[in-house]
Amino acid sequence: MKFFAKVCGSLAAVSLLVVGCSDGQEVDVEELTIVTTSSVLDQATSMAVSEYAQDQGTTVEIQDHEDSEAVYAALETQTADDHAVIGIVTAQQVSDSEDQELQLPDDVEIVSQAPAELGLVATASTMTSEQFTSDQQESNEADEALELAAACEGLTWIHAETPAGEVDAINAQLKDQGCAPEFENTTGADTDAYDEITERLKTEPDVVAMLYSLDPVIVDQGLTTLDVATDNWPRSSVVAVAPDDDHAALAQDVTAVLDEMDSESATELLRGFHDSRRSVSDLDYEVDQAIRHWLAGQDLIDSDTVTGNFAGTDQ
């Protein structure tokens, strides 16, 4: 799939290109529909692709769906030859996959894959982390599981980014290590919910949240991560996908954006996305302005086309 995307993606196009590599047909795409999920990173990535594609002269619509399965189903939508449909989703890696293969339906192809790997970490305040370490050391147990059990006692762990299908598996892995705290399932997709999780991490001494390691709140709020084994926890990647047929939508514009999304730039993208949604000062700016600011920072668009003041946003 990667070779297919690389070969087709090298073909010249005015804006987006629908290419059938088997028969050489080329059609300029005038309209693009992006189907995505409510995940914060999926939303921010979709908006970045949308803003960039529109800057190249393509009309773009973003359609939100409940989860990745709904996105894959939406890819089957029939459209005109000059109208492409792609999906942008966070896809999990196949467990125990040496080549980091992603869990995707057989009838979709990867158009582009962001280099940032999304690994989960147990995030907490420095105070909680120090107490966690202290409880392990003071347990005076030779058995590591018993030491971890003492450290986890009384904690509440929030599953904020954990894929729904992996919650029970991670809880079971923690229990096998000796850690069996109280668990809560929530989501950080909504700004209020995300800020509530952040506030709890900062103010409640016994709260831990499962977040992606590239989440900007970890650095911005001076949080840290607990020393627990995460090797078997799920890892994911953001991908753009299209139907698996002779006319798969291979968008150079999509690849241009996702290729820039390493861990550092993905953190910056999320930071601007969150800050713009919570901005309430006189220097308000919209999400699309924050996205364009990020695109300019990646040299994908001319900085002269970016409007808004980004220095005075509320944290």
HELIX and SHEET records of a PDB file:
HELIX    1   1 LYS A    2  GLY A    9  1                                   8    
HELIX    2   2 VAL A   40  ASP A   55  1                                  16    
HELIX    3   3 SER A   68  ALA A   74  1                                   7    
HELIX    4   4 THR A  126  GLU A  138  1                                  13    
HELIX    5   5 GLU A  144  CYS A  152  1                                   9    
HELIX    6   6 ALA A  164  GLU A  166  5                                   3    
HELIX    7   7 VAL A  167  GLN A  177  1                                  11    
HELIX    8   8 THR A  191  THR A  203  1                                  13    
HELIX    9   9 PRO A  216  ASP A  220  1                                   5    
HELIX   10  10 GLN A  252  LEU A  258  1                                   7    
HELIX   11  11 SER A  263  ARG A  278  1                                  16    
HELIX   12  12 VAL A  287  GLY A  297  1                                  11    
HELIX   13  13 SER A  303  THR A  305  5                                   3    
SHEET    1   A 3 GLN A  25  VAL A  29  0                                        
SHEET    2   A 3 LEU A  16  GLY A  20 -1                                        
SHEET    3   A 3 ALA A 249  LEU A 250 -1                                        
SHEET    1   B 5 THR A  59  ASP A  64  0                                        
SHEET    2   B 5 GLU A  31  THR A  36  1                                        
SHEET    3   B 5 HIS A  83  GLN A  92  1                                        
SHEET    4   B 5 ARG A 235  PRO A 243 -1                                        
SHEET    5   B 5 VAL A 108  GLN A 113 -1                                        
SHEET    1   C 8 THR A  59  ASP A  64  0                                        
SHEET    2   C 8 GLU A  31  THR A  36  1                                        
SHEET    3   C 8 HIS A  83  GLN A  92  1                                        
SHEET    4   C 8 ARG A 235  PRO A 243 -1                                        
SHEET    5   C 8 LEU A 118  ALA A 124 -1                                        
SHEET    6   C 8 VAL A 207  TYR A 212 -1                                        
SHEET    7   C 8 THR A 156  HIS A 159  1                                        
SHEET    8   C 8 GLU A 182  ASN A 185  1                                        
SHEET    1   D 6 THR A  59  ASP A  64  0                                        
SHEET    2   D 6 GLU A  31  THR A  36  1                                        
SHEET    3   D 6 HIS A  83  GLN A  92  1                                        
SHEET    4   D 6 ARG A 235  PRO A 243 -1                                        
SHEET    5   D 6 LEU A 118  ALA A 124 -1                                        
SHEET    6   D 6 THR A 224  THR A 225 -1                                        
END                                                                             
